[in-house]
Amino acid sequence: MLTQRGRLWLDGASRTVKKAFAGLFTKAGRRRRHDEQAYRRAEDSKDAVQRNSEDSFPASDPPAWTSGVKRG
């Protein structure tokens, strides 16, 4: 037999579990997982150069403009 405190704990635990797994069984949750999988597939299909260049942009400041004329 559960005490009042035990029942409250069990109710809270069951609500937490329901919230955690709710996205697995709803249409919105399936859609979100499908979108995440499509995004991962798109990221995986990029070549290494493109992926690394996107991660490092902008790598540095552009070079300063010089006319080649010495001044001063």
Contacts in CASP RR format, 6 or more apart in sequence:
PFRMAT RR
TARGET T0000
AUTHOR 0000-0000-0000
METHOD contacts of the structure
MODEL  1
MLTQRGRLWLDGASRTVKKAFAGLFTKAGRRRRHDEQAYRRAEDSKDAVQ
RNSEDSFPASDPPAWTSGVKRG
2 10 0 8 1.000
23 29 0 8 1.000
23 30 0 8 1.000
23 32 0 8 1.000
43 51 0 8 1.000
END
